[in-house]
Structures are given as structure tokens and as C-alpha cells.
Amino acid sequence: MKLIDSHMHVDLAGFDVKMIIESMDRNGVEISWLLTWEELDPPIQGLHMDLLPEPVLEAFTRHPGRFIPFYAPDPATDKLEERIIKYKDQGIRGCGELKVSRKWEDPLIESYLQIVQQHHSVVVFHMENPRQQYLPENDGYFQWLMERLLNDKYNGVSRYYISNFAERTGILRKKIRKNRVPFPGILFDFAFLEKRIRQFPGIQFIGHGPDFWNNISAFQHPKYIHQKGQIQEFGIIDRLLEEYSNFYCDISGTSGFNALNRDHKQSKVFLQKHAHKILYGTDNTRFPLQELLQSMKLEKKQMEKIHHKNARNLLE
């Protein structure tokens, strides 16, 4: 069984190059795409981690048969095209992971894609909804607890109930409001994403992230960060995958695994329908994704496309 992991990072979640290679060997992964994360001015510094192109290229140089290097410069980078060319000349094969606190409608994103389309055929991007983020004002236990309860530790459930309770009763309301700051979201506007997909047919767009995968369903509950429960009706990503030949997705991370694991019957339908558009990936997680895919009992040709053929074909 051949496997290409289309979504990996160096030095994320404890995965250095040695650990990535060991994990690949253990799980039968032939090749991994190594992606960066660059945002020059993140709105909340504590939510960002610099994942630079140099470690990616170093890993590629040391293990050229095992890694394919990607790099997504921040769209606000000075001399953007020069930077893209510089790193392309060093071996960068695609643009990813594009994960910046902007919207698809931003003119800077439009000009960014115009440049990227001239040099790369693939863009891997992340989608995440806006929210209120609780920032502790000190290191005390109460602040530590509130940060965990009001952010994403429990899939948004504790945040949902505590916030509603505080607004109804007034208890902790002033404290919570004082310590909350707006997180503007990441490339979350689907209407303009669709416009960009049409506008740049030379780019193969590969989506992932919580907002992306929550939209496997037409219905979403505000209680959850990663949606749960049965999928009664497929959402917008089903239509986009169906209508646009240059639109793909990877099933990596908590969001991808959760989307497939929440309703196995509907997930199987989704995988069968879009097997030619779906890429296997882990995003430095250890979820039993292979076991989940095997349980769907897809046709061999469908599994081969998801496991490695789609990823391979996109970079040919």
C-alpha cells in the first residue's frame, strides 16, 4: 500500500525530522509534503507558530526521496515574487500552508494568487472562523482555568455554556468581556473562495481546517468548534468539489478526522463521491485515520486515489 502524507510540518507537535521519518516508516508513508506557516503580524501571537521554509528545505536536502517541500509566504511580504522565485529555485514545489488572518475577498489575497499562479500549481490553505479569544491577564490558577474553559480545550462546549450563563446572569460577565479579544478568522469566507477558484483556474486549491471541514454538513451548531453528530445534508464543500475541477481537500488534522468520524455512513458516501479530489494527510496528528478509512470499505481504486494518486498527479 502506497501512502503520501499531503500535510506535515517540521517542528510542530514535537515532530522533528527524525521523528517524522520514523512515523512515516512505521505507518507505511512513502512521501510527505512538508508545509510552512508564515504570518508576519498575527493578530494573537500566542495562537501562531513560525514554521519557516529553511527547516523544510534542510529536511528535503537530507531526505530528497521522502519529502516534497512547500512554502506559503505571507501575502504582505515585501518583494513577494522575488521571494517565491528564490525558494522555488531551491526546490519548493507548491504554496502551503496559506494560513493568514485575512479573507478571500482581500485585494492582497487576489494579487497574491496572481503571483502564485505564475509559479505554482498547488495552494494548500486553512480555514477558521472568527471568534472571541480569552487571554489571561496573569499566571494564576483562575486565569489558567478560564483560558482552558473559554477557548478550545473542550471543543467549544464549555465556552458555549459558560458564556451563555455569564450573559444571562451577569456572573463573570464583566471579567470575561474584559479579557476577550477578537480573533478575525482565517480565510473563512466561502463566497469569495468560490470566486477565487473560478478566477484562478491554473491553481489547484486544497482546503482543510475547522471551518472548511465543518462545512461537510449544511447545519452547524454554535456549541462546537469541530461539529458533531449525523450529517443530514451535505454542505458547501460537497458542491464546490463537485463543480470545480481545481478544488480539492485533504483529510488531515483534528478537523479532517472528526469530519469523517462523526457519521460513518455519510462519510463513506462523501469519500466515494469525491475520491478523485481527496488527499490523505495527518497534519502531525496521531489519529487512527488509516483504520477509519479502511472501515469505510471503499473500492481499491478509490483508496489508491486518496492514499497517493491524487497527491502525485497534482504535482506532475
C-alpha positions as CSV (number, residue, x, y, z in Angstrom):
1,M,0.0,0.0,0.0
2,K,1.5,3.3,-1.1
3,L,0.9,6.4,1.0
4,I,1.6,10.1,0.5
5,D,1.0,12.3,3.5
6,S,0.0,15.6,1.9
7,H,0.1,17.7,5.1
8,M,3.0,17.6,7.5
9,H,5.1,20.2,9.3
10,V,8.6,20.2,10.7
11,D,8.9,21.0,14.4
12,L,5.1,21.0,15.1
13,A,3.7,18.9,18.0
14,G,7.1,17.6,18.7
15,F,7.8,16.2,15.2
16,D,11.4,16.9,14.3
17,V,12.7,15.4,11.0
18,K,13.9,12.2,12.7
19,M,10.6,11.7,14.3
20,I,8.7,12.4,11.0
21,I,10.8,9.8,9.2
22,E,10.2,7.2,12.0
23,S,6.5,7.9,11.9
24,M,6.5,7.6,8.1
25,D,8.3,4.2,8.2
26,R,6.1,2.9,10.9
27,N,2.9,3.9,9.1
28,G,3.9,3.0,5.6
29,V,4.1,6.6,4.3
30,E,6.4,6.8,1.2
31,I,6.5,10.6,0.9
32,S,5.3,13.6,2.9
33,W,4.6,17.1,1.8
34,L,6.3,19.5,4.3
35,L,4.4,22.8,4.7
36,T,5.3,26.1,6.3
37,W,3.2,28.6,8.3
38,E,4.1,32.2,7.9
39,E,2.2,35.3,9.2
40,L,4.2,38.4,9.7
41,D,1.8,40.1,12.0
42,P,-0.5,37.6,13.6
43,P,-3.5,39.1,15.5
44,I,-2.9,37.0,18.6
45,Q,0.7,36.0,18.9
46,G,0.0,33.1,21.2
47,L,-2.1,31.3,18.5
48,H,0.7,31.5,15.9
49,M,3.9,29.4,15.4
50,D,6.5,30.3,12.9
51,L,7.2,27.3,10.7
52,L,9.8,28.5,8.3
53,P,11.0,27.3,4.9
54,E,14.6,26.7,5.9
55,P,13.9,23.6,8.0
56,V,11.7,22.3,5.3
57,L,14.4,22.7,2.7
58,E,17.0,21.2,5.0
59,A,14.8,18.1,5.5
60,F,14.3,17.8,1.8
61,T,18.1,18.1,1.2
62,R,18.8,15.4,3.7
63,H,16.0,13.1,2.5
64,P,15.1,14.1,-1.1
65,G,13.2,10.9,-1.8
66,R,10.9,11.2,1.2
67,F,9.9,14.9,1.3
68,I,8.3,17.4,-1.1
69,P,8.8,21.0,0.2
70,F,6.2,23.7,0.2
71,Y,6.3,27.3,1.2
72,A,3.5,29.9,1.6
73,P,4.9,33.4,2.2
74,D,2.7,35.8,4.0
75,P,0.8,37.8,1.3
76,A,2.1,41.0,2.9
77,T,5.7,40.0,2.3
78,D,7.9,42.7,0.6
79,K,9.2,41.7,-2.8
80,L,6.8,38.7,-2.8
81,E,7.5,37.4,-6.3
82,E,11.3,37.6,-5.7
83,R,10.9,35.5,-2.6
84,I,8.7,32.9,-4.3
85,I,11.2,32.6,-7.1
86,K,14.1,32.4,-4.7
87,Y,12.6,29.4,-2.8
88,K,11.3,27.8,-5.9
89,D,14.8,27.7,-7.2
90,Q,15.8,25.9,-4.0
91,G,13.3,23.2,-4.6
92,I,9.9,24.4,-3.3
93,R,7.2,22.6,-5.3
94,G,4.0,24.3,-4.1
95,C,2.4,27.0,-1.9
96,G,1.3,25.9,1.5
97,E,0.1,26.2,4.1
98,L,-1.6,29.5,3.4
99,K,-2.9,30.3,6.9
100,V,-3.3,34.1,7.4
101,S,-5.8,36.2,9.2
102,R,-7.4,37.6,6.0
103,K,-10.5,37.0,4.0
104,W,-10.5,35.7,0.4
105,E,-12.1,39.0,-0.7
106,D,-9.0,40.9,0.5
107,P,-7.3,42.5,-2.6
108,L,-4.0,41.5,-1.2
109,I,-5.1,37.8,-1.5
110,E,-6.1,38.4,-5.1
111,S,-2.7,39.9,-6.0
112,Y,-1.0,37.1,-4.1
113,L,-2.8,34.4,-6.1
114,Q,-2.0,36.2,-9.3
115,I,1.7,35.9,-8.5
116,V,1.4,32.3,-7.1
117,Q,-0.4,31.2,-10.3
118,Q,2.6,32.1,-12.3
119,H,5.0,29.9,-10.3
120,H,3.0,27.1,-8.6
121,S,0.1,24.9,-9.5
122,V,-1.0,24.0,-5.9
123,V,-2.1,26.0,-2.9
124,V,-2.8,24.3,0.4
125,F,-5.0,26.6,2.6
126,H,-6.5,26.6,6.1
127,M,-10.0,28.0,7.0
128,E,-11.0,29.0,10.5
129,N,-14.0,31.1,11.8
130,P,-13.8,34.4,13.7
131,R,-14.3,34.1,17.4
132,Q,-13.6,35.8,20.8
133,Q,-10.4,34.5,22.3
134,Y,-9.9,34.6,26.1
135,L,-6.4,35.9,27.1
136,P,-5.4,35.5,30.7
137,E,-4.1,38.6,32.4
138,N,-1.8,36.7,34.8
139,D,-0.4,33.3,35.6
140,G,-2.8,32.4,38.4
141,Y,-4.9,29.3,38.6
142,F,-8.2,31.0,38.0
143,Q,-6.9,32.6,34.8
144,W,-5.4,29.3,33.7
145,L,-8.8,27.6,34.2
146,M,-10.7,30.3,32.4
147,E,-8.4,30.2,29.5
148,R,-9.0,26.4,29.1
149,L,-12.7,26.6,29.6
150,L,-13.3,29.6,27.3
151,N,-11.0,28.7,24.4
152,D,-10.8,25.4,22.6
153,K,-9.8,22.8,25.2
154,Y,-13.2,21.1,25.2
155,N,-14.3,21.6,21.6
156,G,-16.1,24.8,22.5
157,V,-18.7,23.2,24.7
158,S,-17.6,24.8,28.0
159,R,-17.1,28.1,26.2
160,Y,-20.7,28.0,24.9
161,Y,-22.3,27.2,28.2
162,I,-20.2,29.5,30.4
163,S,-20.6,32.4,28.0
164,N,-24.3,32.0,27.9
165,F,-24.5,31.6,31.7
166,A,-22.4,34.8,32.2
167,E,-24.6,36.8,29.8
168,R,-27.8,35.7,31.3
169,T,-26.9,36.1,35.0
170,G,-24.2,38.7,34.9
171,I,-21.8,36.4,36.9
172,L,-18.3,36.7,35.5
173,R,-19.7,38.7,32.6
174,K,-17.5,41.8,33.2
175,K,-14.4,39.6,33.8
176,I,-14.9,37.6,30.6
177,R,-15.6,40.6,28.4
178,K,-12.5,42.4,29.8
179,N,-10.2,39.5,28.9
180,R,-11.6,38.6,25.5
181,V,-10.1,39.9,22.2
182,P,-11.5,39.3,18.7
183,F,-9.8,36.7,16.6
184,P,-10.6,37.7,13.0
185,G,-10.6,34.2,11.5
186,I,-8.6,32.7,8.7
187,L,-9.7,32.7,5.0
188,F,-13.3,31.8,6.2
189,D,-15.5,33.5,3.5
190,F,-16.7,30.7,1.2
191,A,-18.4,33.1,-1.3
192,F,-15.2,34.7,-2.1
193,L,-13.3,31.5,-2.0
194,E,-15.5,30.3,-4.8
195,K,-14.8,33.5,-6.7
196,R,-11.1,32.9,-6.4
197,I,-11.4,29.3,-7.5
198,R,-13.1,30.5,-10.7
199,Q,-10.7,33.4,-11.1
200,F,-7.5,31.3,-10.9
201,P,-8.1,28.1,-12.9
202,G,-4.3,27.5,-13.0
203,I,-4.3,26.9,-9.3
204,Q,-5.3,23.7,-7.7
205,F,-6.8,24.7,-4.3
206,I,-6.6,22.2,-1.5
207,G,-8.6,23.1,1.6
208,H,-8.6,22.0,5.2
209,G,-9.1,23.3,8.7
210,P,-12.1,23.5,11.2
211,D,-14.2,25.9,9.2
212,F,-13.6,24.0,6.0
213,W,-14.5,20.6,7.4
214,N,-17.4,21.7,9.5
215,N,-19.0,22.6,6.2
216,I,-19.2,19.0,5.2
217,S,-22.6,19.5,6.7
218,A,-25.2,22.1,5.8
219,F,-26.1,22.5,9.5
220,Q,-23.7,23.7,12.2
221,H,-24.3,24.2,16.0
222,P,-22.6,27.2,17.6
223,K,-21.7,25.0,20.6
224,Y,-18.9,23.2,18.8
225,I,-15.5,24.1,17.3
226,H,-15.5,20.7,15.5
227,Q,-19.0,19.8,14.6
228,K,-20.6,16.5,15.9
229,G,-23.5,14.3,15.1
230,Q,-25.1,12.9,12.0
231,I,-24.9,14.7,8.6
232,Q,-28.4,15.2,7.4
233,E,-27.4,17.2,4.3
234,F,-24.0,17.9,2.8
235,G,-22.7,21.4,3.0
236,I,-20.9,23.8,0.6
237,I,-17.7,21.9,0.2
238,D,-19.6,19.0,-1.3
239,R,-20.9,21.3,-4.0
240,L,-17.5,23.0,-4.6
241,L,-15.8,19.7,-5.0
242,E,-18.5,18.6,-7.5
243,E,-18.5,21.8,-9.5
244,Y,-14.8,22.9,-9.8
245,S,-12.1,20.8,-11.3
246,N,-9.4,22.8,-9.5
247,F,-10.8,22.4,-6.0
248,Y,-9.5,19.6,-3.6
249,C,-9.3,18.8,0.1
250,D,-7.0,17.0,2.5
251,I,-8.4,15.0,5.4
252,S,-5.7,16.0,7.8
253,G,-5.7,17.2,11.4
254,T,-8.4,17.1,14.0
255,S,-10.9,18.7,11.7
256,G,-10.4,16.2,8.9
257,F,-10.5,13.1,11.1
258,N,-13.5,14.5,13.0
259,A,-15.5,15.2,9.8
260,L,-15.1,11.6,8.6
261,N,-15.6,10.0,12.0
262,R,-18.8,11.8,13.1
263,D,-21.1,9.9,10.7
264,H,-19.5,6.9,9.0
265,K,-22.4,6.2,6.7
266,Q,-22.4,9.7,5.2
267,S,-18.7,9.9,5.2
268,K,-18.5,6.8,3.0
269,V,-20.9,8.5,0.6
270,F,-18.7,11.6,0.6
271,L,-15.5,9.7,0.1
272,Q,-16.9,7.6,-2.7
273,K,-18.3,10.7,-4.5
274,H,-15.1,12.7,-4.3
275,A,-12.4,10.1,-4.2
276,H,-10.6,11.8,-7.1
277,K,-10.5,15.1,-5.1
278,I,-9.4,13.9,-1.6
279,L,-5.8,13.7,-0.3
280,Y,-4.6,11.7,2.6
281,G,-2.8,13.7,5.3
282,T,-2.2,13.8,9.0
283,D,-1.1,17.4,10.0
284,N,1.2,16.0,12.7
285,T,-1.6,14.2,14.5
286,R,-1.8,10.6,15.6
287,F,-5.4,9.8,14.9
288,P,-6.2,6.3,13.5
289,L,-7.0,7.8,10.1
290,Q,-5.9,4.7,8.2
291,E,-8.2,2.4,10.3
292,L,-11.1,4.8,9.8
293,L,-10.6,4.8,6.0
294,Q,-10.3,1.0,5.9
295,S,-13.5,0.7,7.8
296,M,-15.3,2.5,5.0
297,K,-14.6,-0.4,2.7
298,L,-14.1,1.7,-0.4
299,E,-13.2,0.3,-3.7
300,K,-9.4,-0.3,-4.2
301,K,-9.2,2.3,-7.0
302,Q,-10.9,4.9,-4.7
303,M,-8.5,4.2,-1.9
304,E,-5.5,4.4,-4.2
305,K,-6.6,7.9,-5.3
306,I,-7.0,9.1,-1.7
307,H,-3.8,7.4,-0.5
308,H,-1.4,8.6,-3.1
309,K,-2.5,9.1,-6.7
310,N,-4.3,12.4,-6.3
311,A,-1.3,13.9,-4.5
312,R,1.1,12.5,-7.1
313,N,-1.0,13.8,-10.0
314,L,-1.3,17.3,-8.6
315,L,2.5,17.8,-8.8
316,E,3.2,16.2,-12.1
